[in-house]
Amino acid sequence: MTPGEYDAWAVQVRRLADERGAVVLAHNYQVPEIQDVAHHTGDSLYLSRVAAETDAREIVFCGVHFMAETAKILSPDKTVLLPDHAAGCSLADSITAQQLREWKAEHPGAVVVSYVNTTAAVKAETDVCCTSSNAADVVRSIPADREVLFCPDQFLGAHVRRVTGRTNMHIWAGECHVHAGISPADVRSQIAAHPDAEILVHPECGCTTSVLDLVSNGDLPADRTRVLSTGGMVDAAVATRAGQVLVATEVGILHQLRSLNTGTDFIPMNARAACRYMKMITPAKLLRTLQTGEGAVDVDPDTAARARRAVEAMIAIGDPGRGGE
């Protein structure tokens, strides 16, 4: 869009949202226009909690399907609209409720910890959910003699097992195809090109282990290398005074980081790390949703109640604030 086209579109979006009594929520990975027009931008759990606390009658969730489901789980009496129901998630799709039930049957008595990046049906089979920022604390809260089944992200699970030292923790072999594609080779080439840059790595990335190995071997300075959730990256962007920061996550977050701190050059660790599902929510689709009210997301009440218990169990362990997925 040209600046004039954006302004006209944004006026329409905000006017229609006001008329509908709707709040527009945008995930950090959405296209810039949608991030800029949204009432709130952040990670999926933060946005779901905003949805639960708002007085708005309708929630228009610009993200992927499991995120809109989570908002509905936490806001069962509100209408949750998703502009494109085909906006899925390779990570959430990497485990089904039936697969989780079968895995649980193989490990009777184990505690199931599921990342919030899962479907409502998987959350309903879960004992306690976690975010990328509190996953280690959730696992530490489980008695040491209990087995832990961690799903679905293998890279986050490996990171949690490394920092907690938990030996009786089984990890599902799932992944986000975008984060898995940010490789150790990307890290090596970007660090060589930007040797003085700070480094922010999302724990879903396929490069997380290699980054931490470089830190432990003294090849990267620990004081400027951090593994953070998307919410943590936002906080770090505000605080940093570095000239350059390498960012290993989906490239959509760069728009927000650059807006928050114009004095720092935020550089993608892999410029091709874009989620096609996130980009399915277009300005035209958002406008059409507000014009028609179509795209409602519903969750079976029994499934929602069981899933809500898993999310509430996580919140009882520790408030993740803005440091969610």
Secondary structure, 3 states (H helix, E strand, C coil): CCHHHHHHHHHHHHHHHHHHCEEEEEECCCCHHHHHHCCEEECHHHHHHHHHHCCCCEEEEECCHHHHHHHHHHCCCCEEECCCCCCCCCCHHHCCHHHHHHHHHHCCCCEEEEECCCCHHHHCCCCEEECCCCHHHHHHCCCCCCCEEEECEHHHHHHHHHHHCCCCEEECCECCHHHHCCCHHHHHHHHHHCCCCEEEECCCCCCHHHHHHHHHCCCCCHHHEEECCHHHHHHHHHHCCCCEEEEECCCCHHHHHHHHCCCCEEEECCCCCCCCCHHHCCHHHHHHHHHHCCCECCCCHHHHHHHHHHHHHHHHHCCCCCCCC
